[in-house]
Amino acid sequence: MTRLSARPYAIRDAEYLAQQGMHPVIACVMAARGLQTPRELATELDSLIKPESLTHVDRAAKLLADAIDAHRRMVIVADYDCDGATACAVGVRGLRAMGAKVDYIVPNRFEYGYGLTPEIVALAVQEKSPDIIITVDNGIASIDGVDEANRRGIPVIVTDHHLPGAALPAAAVIVNPNQPGCGFPSKHLAGVGVMFYTLLALRAELRQRGRFDSGSQPRLDHLLDLVALGTVADVVKLDSNNRILVAQGLKRIRAGRAHPGIAALFSVAGREVRKASATDLGFTAGPRLNAAGRLADMSLGIECLLTDDNQRAWDIAHQLDAINRERREIEAGIQEAALASLDNIDPTDKAALTLFDNSWHQGVIGIVASRLKEKFFRPTITFAPAGDGMIRGSGRSIPGFHLRDALDLVYKRHPQLIDKFGGHAMAAGLSLREDNFAQFSAAFEQVAREWLTAADLEHVLEHDGSLPPAYYSLEFISQLEQQVWGQGFPAPVFCDEFQVLSQRILKDKHLKLQLQRDNRKFDAIWFNHADGLPERVVAAYKLDANDYNGRTTVQLMVEFAEPAP
């Protein structure tokens, strides 16, 4: 059940923003997102939080600088999602630019699972002979893996952003804004953001050692297209600091200065780099890069981001595009099976959903969990077989239900159920024995019932009120597109009453509409919705500039509609 609700905002803040020259509608939108001054929308690099407040980043910089001076071999252990891939590429490119001997290794998720495990340490030693190991987007839970590296005399630098457990690994250095005692103001850095900050600190350390001056130092801003991609794709909150990173990355992409791999990912998806948006990063480039880690080997995706050869980037991007099409087909099949398994279950009687099927694929269960969570607005965990009697689950949550904390509570109540788990508030992963699935489902449902009220399980679609008809224009859309929207800083959704003039189904699943308001007609589309609408509706919608046959027109992207009162 979906309910529409207008976002509240302080009228005084909106008036002040408008007085400072902001468009009056955008001023209301920004006030509804908690902004009080135009300064909070700054996107220049000098507005970034300084690295010094990131706990232990100075120690990591010194250790890396010492390793560079001693010509020691570094190996980055990457994660197999888009954040991990971009963090790896940023690390390799940035460290090499500062004179490091660095290589990387990325675990195959189906053979080694997640993070720096003892097996990955052994593989790294066998293939790369590292003198030092650096984790990106993982490591905060890798207690056994770090112990194994220490046993072999290899120091580990952990760079991560995930929430730590009760114990921390015995790493040489941990850089993580979410570790205990870290005063870094932005707790929402993605893994790629943590690696970028580590490089900023390293460059400052090398500058202090006389390696180069401000005129000869490596240009780390050249990495910001990669930082932006990983930040958006990992769906971290776009606080003011992350918005700067994303805005600067998009600026480089639009100016044609993206790395060949990112440019190629845009090209195979039919998107123009000069019009790049955060949405393109999250729904165009990100999924194609993620597909490698989901179905194949993420080293293919990392190679796409590391190559400086345009033809090589183009070839890999086409491979990733083909893998992504396969991923979509597998995902659609699993989602259909998952929905069929709910035919005899009323999701409204449950506070959480847990599903397992022996035929499902580990690589796409996270996406399926996300789709089911959106459809039923329940914390959802989907499981797939992982071999040797084990199953692996990927979960997605709703606001107000901290998924990792919920798994932690299940683990404390029933220590024998969960083999291992990790993640954060909105997404988490875990593994357990197949024999324990039913008991885990009951325990997880119990926690959800304790933590969630009926109001929590009602999907509330917040909107930004009515939009005056004068602003249904390409000029106004252009002003909206100049901002960075995303997780925690959503693009504006407006809400108005319309007459439905015509409607038809596209591709068996999308509703194509012509709507009328105040004697003006507008094309509209409601994706993944095929049910017809009454003659008059109240619709929540976003504005879109639709390019078709060389002509650009205003289109409404319907998010939800209900009969008008």
C-alpha positions as CSV (number, residue, x, y, z in Angstrom):
1,M,0.0,0.0,0.0
2,T,1.4,3.4,-1.0
3,R,0.4,6.7,0.5
4,L,1.4,10.1,-0.8
5,S,2.8,12.7,1.6
6,A,4.2,16.2,1.0
7,R,7.7,16.8,2.3
8,P,7.6,19.4,5.0
9,Y,10.0,22.3,4.9
10,A,10.8,25.6,6.7
11,I,9.2,28.4,4.7
12,R,11.8,30.8,6.2
13,D,14.6,28.7,4.8
14,A,13.0,28.5,1.3
15,E,12.5,32.3,1.3
16,Y,16.1,32.9,2.3
17,L,17.4,30.6,-0.4
18,A,15.2,32.4,-3.0
19,Q,16.5,35.7,-1.8
20,Q,20.0,34.5,-2.5
21,G,19.1,34.0,-6.2
22,M,17.9,30.4,-6.2
23,H,14.9,29.5,-8.3
24,P,11.8,29.7,-6.0
25,V,10.7,26.2,-6.7
26,I,14.2,24.8,-6.3
27,A,14.5,26.8,-3.1
28,C,11.5,25.0,-1.7
29,V,12.9,21.6,-2.8
30,M,16.2,22.3,-1.1
31,A,14.6,23.5,2.1
32,A,12.7,20.3,2.2
33,R,16.0,18.5,2.1
34,G,17.3,20.4,5.1
35,L,19.4,23.0,3.4
36,Q,19.5,26.5,4.9
37,T,22.2,28.3,2.9
38,P,23.5,28.2,-0.7
39,R,26.9,27.3,0.7
40,E,25.6,23.8,1.5
41,L,25.3,23.2,-2.3
42,A,29.0,24.0,-2.9
43,T,30.5,21.6,-5.4
44,E,34.1,22.9,-5.6
45,L,37.0,20.7,-4.4
46,D,38.1,23.3,-1.8
47,S,34.9,22.6,0.0
48,L,35.7,19.0,0.6
49,I,36.3,17.8,4.2
50,K,40.1,17.7,4.7
51,P,41.7,14.2,5.1
52,E,43.3,15.0,8.5
53,S,40.0,14.3,10.3
54,L,39.9,10.7,8.9
55,T,41.3,8.6,11.8
56,H,44.7,6.9,11.0
57,V,44.8,8.2,7.4
58,D,48.1,9.9,8.3
59,R,49.5,6.5,9.5
60,A,48.4,4.8,6.3
61,A,50.0,7.6,4.3
62,K,53.3,7.2,6.2
63,L,53.3,3.4,5.7
64,L,52.5,3.7,2.0
65,A,55.2,6.4,1.6
66,D,57.8,4.2,3.3
67,A,56.8,1.3,1.1
68,I,57.2,3.5,-2.0
69,D,60.6,4.7,-0.8
70,A,61.7,1.1,-0.2
71,H,60.3,-0.1,-3.6
72,R,58.1,-2.7,-1.8
73,R,55.5,-4.5,-3.8
74,M,51.9,-3.6,-2.9
75,V,48.8,-5.7,-3.8
76,I,45.3,-4.3,-3.6
77,V,42.6,-6.9,-2.6
78,A,39.4,-5.6,-4.1
79,D,35.7,-6.3,-3.6
80,Y,33.6,-7.6,-6.5
81,D,31.0,-4.9,-6.9
82,C,31.1,-1.5,-8.6
83,D,32.4,0.3,-5.5
84,G,35.1,-2.2,-5.0
85,A,36.1,-2.1,-8.7
86,T,36.3,1.7,-8.8
87,A,38.2,1.8,-5.5
88,C,40.7,-0.7,-6.9
89,A,41.1,1.3,-10.1
90,V,41.5,4.5,-8.1
91,G,44.1,2.8,-5.9
92,V,46.1,1.3,-8.7
93,R,46.1,4.5,-10.8
94,G,46.8,6.8,-7.9
95,L,49.5,4.7,-6.3
96,R,51.3,4.2,-9.6
97,A,51.2,7.9,-10.3
98,M,53.1,8.4,-7.0
99,G,55.7,5.9,-7.9
100,A,54.4,2.7,-6.2
101,K,54.8,-0.8,-7.5
102,V,51.3,-2.0,-7.2
103,D,49.1,-4.8,-8.6
104,Y,45.6,-6.1,-7.6
105,I,43.7,-9.2,-7.0
106,V,39.9,-9.6,-6.8
107,P,38.3,-12.7,-5.3
108,N,35.9,-14.7,-7.4
109,R,32.8,-14.4,-5.2
110,F,31.7,-18.0,-6.0
111,E,35.0,-19.6,-5.0
112,Y,36.3,-17.4,-2.1
113,G,33.3,-15.4,-0.9
114,Y,33.7,-11.9,0.5
115,G,36.7,-10.0,1.9
116,L,40.2,-10.8,2.8
117,T,40.1,-14.4,3.7
118,P,43.0,-16.7,4.6
119,E,42.5,-18.3,1.2
120,I,42.8,-15.0,-0.6
121,V,46.0,-14.2,1.3
122,A,47.5,-17.5,0.2
123,L,46.4,-16.8,-3.4
124,A,47.9,-13.3,-3.3
125,V,51.2,-14.7,-2.1
126,Q,51.2,-17.3,-4.7
127,E,50.3,-15.0,-7.6
128,K,51.6,-11.6,-6.6
129,S,54.2,-12.0,-3.9
130,P,53.1,-8.9,-2.0
131,D,55.2,-7.1,0.6
132,I,52.1,-5.2,1.7
133,I,48.4,-5.8,1.2
134,I,45.8,-3.0,0.9
135,T,42.1,-3.8,1.1
136,V,39.5,-1.6,-0.7
137,D,35.8,-1.7,0.1
138,N,36.4,-4.6,2.4
139,G,38.6,-5.8,5.3
140,I,36.9,-4.4,8.4
141,A,35.4,-7.9,9.1
142,S,38.5,-9.8,7.8
143,I,39.9,-10.9,11.2
144,D,41.1,-14.3,10.1
145,G,42.5,-13.0,6.8
146,V,44.5,-10.3,8.5
147,D,45.8,-12.8,11.0
148,E,47.0,-15.0,8.2
149,A,48.7,-12.1,6.5
150,N,50.4,-11.2,9.8
151,R,51.5,-14.8,10.2
152,R,53.2,-14.5,6.8
153,G,54.8,-11.2,7.8
154,I,52.7,-9.1,5.4
155,P,51.3,-5.9,6.9
156,V,47.7,-5.0,5.9
157,I,46.2,-1.6,5.4
158,V,42.4,-1.8,5.6
159,T,40.5,0.8,3.7
160,D,36.8,0.2,4.1
161,H,33.5,1.9,4.9
162,H,31.3,-0.9,6.2
163,L,30.3,-1.1,9.8
164,P,32.7,-2.9,12.1
165,G,31.7,-5.9,14.2
166,A,32.5,-6.3,17.9
167,A,36.2,-6.9,17.2
168,L,38.5,-5.2,14.7
169,P,41.1,-7.0,12.6
170,A,44.8,-6.7,13.8
171,A,45.8,-4.7,10.7
172,A,48.8,-2.4,10.6
173,V,46.3,0.5,9.9
174,I,42.6,0.8,9.5
175,V,41.1,3.7,7.6
176,N,37.3,3.6,7.9
177,P,35.1,6.6,8.8
178,N,32.8,4.2,10.7
179,Q,35.4,2.7,13.0
180,P,35.1,3.5,16.7
181,G,36.4,6.9,17.6
182,C,36.7,8.3,14.1
183,G,35.6,11.9,14.0
184,F,35.3,12.3,10.2
185,P,32.1,14.3,9.7
186,S,30.9,12.3,6.7
187,K,30.1,8.7,7.7
188,H,28.8,8.0,4.2
189,L,32.0,7.8,2.2
190,A,31.9,4.8,-0.2
191,G,34.8,2.5,-0.4
192,V,36.1,4.4,-3.4
193,G,35.9,7.6,-1.4
194,V,38.0,6.2,1.5
195,M,40.6,5.1,-1.0
196,F,40.6,8.6,-2.6
197,Y,41.1,10.2,0.8
198,T,43.9,7.8,1.5
199,L,45.6,9.0,-1.7
200,L,45.1,12.6,-0.8
201,A,46.9,12.0,2.5
202,L,49.7,10.0,0.8
203,R,50.3,12.8,-1.7
204,A,50.6,15.3,1.2
205,E,53.0,13.0,3.0
206,L,55.2,12.6,-0.2
207,R,55.1,16.3,-0.7
208,Q,56.3,16.9,2.8
209,R,59.2,14.4,2.1
210,G,60.2,16.5,-0.9
211,R,59.2,14.0,-3.5
212,F,57.5,16.7,-5.5
213,D,56.1,20.2,-5.0
214,S,52.6,21.5,-5.7
215,G,53.4,22.1,-9.3
216,S,54.8,18.6,-10.0
217,Q,52.5,16.5,-7.8
218,P,50.1,13.9,-9.4
219,R,46.6,15.3,-10.3
220,L,44.3,13.2,-8.2
221,D,41.3,15.1,-9.5
222,H,41.8,13.0,-12.7
223,L,40.4,10.1,-10.7
224,L,37.1,11.7,-9.8
225,D,35.0,10.2,-12.6
226,L,35.9,6.8,-11.0
227,V,35.1,8.1,-7.5
228,A,31.7,9.4,-8.7
229,L,30.8,6.2,-10.4
230,G,31.6,4.0,-7.3
231,T,29.9,6.5,-4.9
232,V,26.6,6.6,-6.8
233,A,26.6,2.8,-7.7
234,D,27.0,1.9,-4.0
235,V,23.9,3.9,-3.1
236,V,25.5,5.6,-0.2
237,K,23.9,8.8,1.1
238,L,24.8,11.8,-1.0
239,D,25.6,14.1,1.9
240,S,27.3,17.4,1.0
241,N,30.8,15.8,0.9
242,N,29.7,13.0,-1.4
243,R,27.8,15.4,-3.6
244,I,31.0,17.3,-4.2
245,L,32.8,14.2,-5.2
246,V,30.0,13.2,-7.6
247,A,29.6,16.7,-9.0
248,Q,33.3,17.0,-9.8
249,G,33.3,13.5,-11.4
250,L,30.3,14.3,-13.6
251,K,31.9,17.6,-14.6
252,R,34.9,15.6,-15.9
253,I,32.7,13.1,-17.7
254,R,30.6,15.9,-19.4
255,A,33.8,17.7,-20.5
256,G,34.9,14.6,-22.3
257,R,37.7,13.9,-19.8
258,A,36.4,10.5,-18.5
259,H,38.7,7.5,-18.4
260,P,38.3,5.4,-21.6
261,G,36.4,2.6,-19.7
262,I,33.7,4.9,-18.3
263,A,33.3,6.6,-21.7
264,A,33.0,3.2,-23.3
265,L,30.4,2.1,-20.8
266,F,28.3,5.2,-21.6
267,S,28.7,4.5,-25.3
268,V,27.5,0.8,-25.3
269,A,24.5,2.0,-23.3
270,G,23.7,4.6,-25.9
271,R,24.1,7.5,-23.4
272,E,25.9,10.8,-24.2
273,V,28.7,11.7,-21.9
274,R,28.1,15.4,-22.4
275,K,24.7,14.9,-20.7
276,A,25.9,12.5,-18.0
277,S,23.9,12.5,-14.8
278,A,24.1,10.7,-11.5
279,T,21.2,8.6,-12.8
280,D,23.4,7.4,-15.7
281,L,26.1,6.4,-13.2
282,G,23.7,4.4,-11.1
283,F,21.5,2.8,-13.8
284,T,23.7,2.7,-16.9
285,A,27.4,2.4,-16.1
286,G,27.1,0.9,-12.7
287,P,25.0,-2.2,-13.6
288,R,27.2,-3.1,-16.5
289,L,30.3,-3.0,-14.3
290,N,28.6,-4.8,-11.6
291,A,27.5,-7.6,-14.0
292,A,31.1,-8.8,-14.2
293,G,31.3,-9.5,-10.5
294,R,27.8,-11.0,-10.4
295,L,28.2,-13.6,-13.2
296,A,31.8,-13.7,-14.2
297,D,35.1,-12.2,-12.9
298,M,35.2,-8.6,-11.7
299,S,38.8,-8.4,-12.9
300,L,37.3,-7.8,-16.3
301,G,35.5,-4.8,-15.0
302,I,38.6,-3.5,-13.3
303,E,40.6,-3.9,-16.5
304,C,37.9,-1.8,-18.2
305,L,38.6,1.0,-15.7
306,L,42.4,0.6,-15.8
307,T,43.1,0.5,-19.5
308,D,44.1,3.7,-21.4
309,D,43.5,2.0,-24.7
310,N,40.2,3.2,-26.2
311,Q,39.8,0.1,-28.4
312,R,40.5,-2.2,-25.5
313,A,38.0,-0.3,-23.3
314,W,35.4,-0.5,-26.1
315,D,35.9,-4.3,-26.4
316,I,35.6,-4.9,-22.7
317,A,32.6,-2.6,-22.4
318,H,30.8,-4.7,-25.1
319,Q,31.6,-7.9,-23.1
320,L,30.2,-6.3,-19.9
321,D,27.1,-5.2,-21.8
322,A,26.5,-8.8,-23.0
323,I,27.0,-10.1,-19.4
324,N,24.6,-7.5,-18.1
325,R,21.9,-8.6,-20.6
326,E,22.4,-12.2,-19.4
327,R,22.2,-10.9,-15.8
328,R,18.9,-9.3,-16.5
329,E,17.5,-12.5,-18.0
330,I,18.5,-14.5,-15.0
331,E,17.2,-11.9,-12.6
332,A,13.8,-11.8,-14.4
333,G,13.5,-15.6,-14.1
334,I,14.4,-15.6,-10.4
335,Q,12.1,-12.7,-9.7
336,E,9.2,-14.5,-11.4
337,A,9.9,-17.6,-9.4
338,A,10.2,-15.6,-6.2
339,L,6.8,-13.9,-6.8
340,A,5.3,-17.3,-7.6
341,S,6.5,-18.6,-4.3
342,L,4.6,-15.8,-2.6
343,D,1.3,-16.8,-4.2
344,N,0.3,-18.7,-1.1
345,I,1.7,-16.2,1.3
346,D,0.1,-12.8,2.1
347,P,3.1,-10.4,2.5
348,T,0.9,-8.0,4.4
349,D,0.8,-10.7,7.2
350,K,4.6,-10.7,7.4
351,A,7.1,-8.1,8.7
352,A,10.0,-9.5,6.6
353,L,10.5,-11.8,3.6
354,T,13.1,-14.6,3.4
355,L,13.2,-16.8,0.3
356,F,15.5,-19.6,-0.9
357,D,15.5,-21.7,-4.0
358,N,18.1,-24.3,-5.0
359,S,18.1,-23.1,-8.6
360,W,18.8,-19.4,-7.9
361,H,22.1,-17.7,-8.8
362,Q,24.2,-16.1,-6.2
363,G,25.1,-13.3,-8.5
364,V,21.7,-11.7,-8.8
365,I,19.9,-12.5,-5.5
366,G,20.8,-9.0,-4.2
367,I,19.0,-7.3,-7.1
368,V,16.0,-9.6,-6.7
369,A,15.9,-8.8,-3.0
370,S,15.9,-5.1,-3.9
371,R,13.0,-5.6,-6.4
372,L,10.9,-7.6,-3.9
373,K,11.6,-5.0,-1.2
374,E,10.4,-2.3,-3.5
375,K,7.3,-4.2,-4.4
376,F,6.2,-5.3,-1.0
377,F,8.0,-2.7,1.2
378,R,9.4,-5.4,3.6
379,P,13.0,-6.1,4.6
380,T,13.9,-8.9,2.2
381,I,16.6,-11.5,2.1
382,T,17.0,-13.9,-0.8
383,F,19.2,-17.0,-0.7
384,A,21.0,-19.1,-3.3
385,P,23.1,-22.3,-2.9
386,A,26.8,-21.8,-2.1
387,G,27.9,-25.5,-2.1
388,D,28.8,-27.9,0.7
389,G,25.3,-27.6,2.2
390,M,25.7,-23.8,2.6
391,I,23.5,-21.0,1.3
392,R,24.4,-17.4,0.8
393,G,21.9,-14.6,1.3
394,S,21.7,-11.0,0.2
395,G,19.4,-8.6,1.9
396,R,17.8,-5.2,1.3
397,S,16.0,-3.1,3.9
398,I,13.5,-0.3,4.3
399,P,13.9,2.9,6.3
400,G,13.8,2.4,10.1
401,F,15.1,-1.2,10.0
402,H,18.9,-1.5,10.3
403,L,19.6,-4.7,8.5
404,R,23.1,-5.4,9.9
405,D,22.0,-4.8,13.4
406,A,19.0,-7.1,12.9
407,L,21.3,-9.9,11.7
408,D,23.5,-9.2,14.7
409,L,20.6,-9.6,17.1
410,V,19.6,-12.9,15.4
411,Y,23.2,-14.1,15.8
412,K,23.3,-13.2,19.5
413,R,20.0,-15.0,20.1
414,H,20.8,-18.0,18.0
415,P,24.6,-18.3,17.6
416,Q,24.4,-21.6,15.8
417,L,22.2,-20.2,12.9
418,I,24.4,-17.8,11.0
419,D,27.9,-18.7,9.8
420,K,28.9,-15.1,9.0
421,F,27.4,-11.8,8.1
422,G,28.2,-8.2,7.4
423,G,26.9,-5.0,5.8
424,H,25.2,-1.8,6.8
425,A,21.7,-0.4,7.5
426,M,20.1,-0.9,4.1
427,A,22.0,-3.8,2.6
428,A,23.8,-6.9,4.1
429,G,25.0,-10.3,3.2
430,L,25.2,-13.6,5.2
431,S,25.8,-17.3,4.9
432,L,24.3,-20.2,6.8
433,R,23.6,-23.9,6.5
434,E,20.7,-24.8,4.3
435,D,19.3,-26.9,7.1
436,N,19.0,-23.7,9.2
437,F,17.0,-21.7,6.7
438,A,13.6,-22.3,8.2
439,Q,14.8,-21.5,11.7
440,F,16.6,-18.4,10.5
441,S,13.5,-17.2,8.7
442,A,11.5,-17.5,11.9
443,A,14.1,-15.7,13.9
444,F,14.5,-12.9,11.4
445,E,10.7,-12.5,11.2
446,Q,10.6,-12.2,15.0
447,V,13.1,-9.4,15.0
448,A,11.2,-7.6,12.3
449,R,8.0,-7.8,14.2
450,E,9.6,-6.4,17.3
451,W,11.2,-3.5,15.5
452,L,8.7,-2.5,12.9
453,T,5.2,-1.0,13.4
454,A,2.3,-1.1,10.9
455,A,3.2,2.5,10.0
456,D,6.8,1.5,9.3
457,L,5.5,-1.1,6.8
458,E,3.4,1.4,4.9
459,H,5.2,2.8,1.8
460,V,5.0,6.6,2.0
461,L,6.0,8.3,-1.2
462,E,7.1,11.8,-0.3
463,H,6.6,14.5,-2.9
464,D,7.5,18.2,-3.2
465,G,4.0,19.5,-3.7
466,S,2.3,21.0,-6.8
467,L,4.4,22.4,-9.6
468,P,3.1,25.5,-11.3
469,P,2.4,24.8,-15.0
470,A,4.7,27.6,-16.1
471,Y,7.7,25.4,-15.0
472,Y,6.8,22.4,-17.3
473,S,9.7,23.6,-19.4
474,L,13.1,22.4,-20.7
475,E,14.7,25.4,-19.1
476,F,13.4,24.4,-15.6
477,I,14.5,20.7,-16.2
478,S,17.9,22.0,-17.1
479,Q,18.1,23.8,-13.8
480,L,17.1,20.7,-11.9
481,E,19.8,18.6,-13.8
482,Q,22.5,21.0,-12.6
483,Q,22.1,19.6,-9.1
484,V,23.4,16.2,-7.9
485,W,20.5,14.0,-6.8
486,G,20.6,10.5,-5.3
487,Q,20.4,8.4,-2.2
488,G,19.5,10.6,0.8
489,F,19.1,13.7,-1.5
490,P,16.3,12.6,-3.8
491,A,15.4,14.3,-7.1
492,P,12.2,16.3,-6.7
493,V,8.9,14.5,-7.2
494,F,5.9,16.8,-7.8
495,C,2.2,15.9,-7.3
496,D,-0.8,17.2,-9.2
497,E,-4.2,16.3,-10.5
498,F,-4.6,15.4,-14.2
499,Q,-7.1,14.2,-16.7
500,V,-6.1,11.0,-18.5
501,L,-6.7,11.6,-22.2
502,S,-5.2,8.4,-23.5
503,Q,-3.3,5.3,-22.3
504,R,-1.7,2.3,-23.8
505,I,0.7,-0.5,-22.9
506,L,4.2,-0.6,-24.2
507,K,6.2,-3.8,-24.3
508,D,3.6,-5.5,-22.1
509,K,4.7,-3.7,-19.0
510,H,4.9,0.1,-19.3
511,L,1.9,2.5,-19.3
512,K,2.2,5.2,-21.9
513,L,-0.1,8.2,-21.2
514,Q,-1.3,11.5,-22.4
515,L,-2.3,13.7,-19.5
516,Q,-3.9,17.1,-19.3
517,R,-3.7,19.9,-16.7
518,D,-5.0,23.4,-17.1
519,N,-5.7,22.8,-20.8
520,R,-2.1,21.8,-21.4
521,K,-1.3,18.3,-22.7
522,F,1.7,16.2,-21.6
523,D,3.2,12.9,-22.6
524,A,3.9,10.7,-19.6
525,I,5.1,7.2,-18.9
526,W,4.8,4.9,-15.9
527,F,7.5,2.3,-16.1
528,N,6.8,-1.3,-14.9
529,H,3.1,-0.6,-14.4
530,A,0.5,-2.0,-16.8
531,D,-2.8,-1.5,-15.0
532,G,-5.1,1.1,-16.5
533,L,-6.0,4.4,-14.9
534,P,-9.4,6.1,-14.3
535,E,-10.3,9.3,-16.1
536,R,-8.9,11.6,-13.4
537,V,-5.9,10.9,-11.2
538,V,-3.6,12.4,-8.7
539,A,-0.1,11.6,-9.9
540,A,3.3,11.9,-8.4
541,Y,5.9,12.5,-11.1
542,K,9.3,13.6,-12.1
543,L,10.1,15.9,-15.0
544,D,12.2,14.5,-17.9
545,A,13.6,15.9,-21.1
546,N,12.7,13.2,-23.7
547,D,14.8,13.1,-26.9
548,Y,12.9,11.4,-29.7
549,N,13.5,11.7,-33.5
550,G,15.7,14.7,-33.0
551,R,13.2,16.6,-30.9
552,T,13.3,17.2,-27.2
553,T,10.1,17.6,-25.3
554,V,8.9,17.6,-21.7
555,Q,7.8,14.2,-20.4
556,L,6.4,13.3,-17.0
557,M,7.8,10.2,-15.4
558,V,5.0,8.9,-13.2
559,E,6.1,7.4,-9.9
560,F,2.6,6.7,-8.6
561,A,-1.0,7.5,-9.4
562,E,-4.3,7.1,-7.7
563,P,-7.9,8.1,-8.5
564,A,-8.6,11.8,-7.9
565,P,-11.0,12.4,-5.0
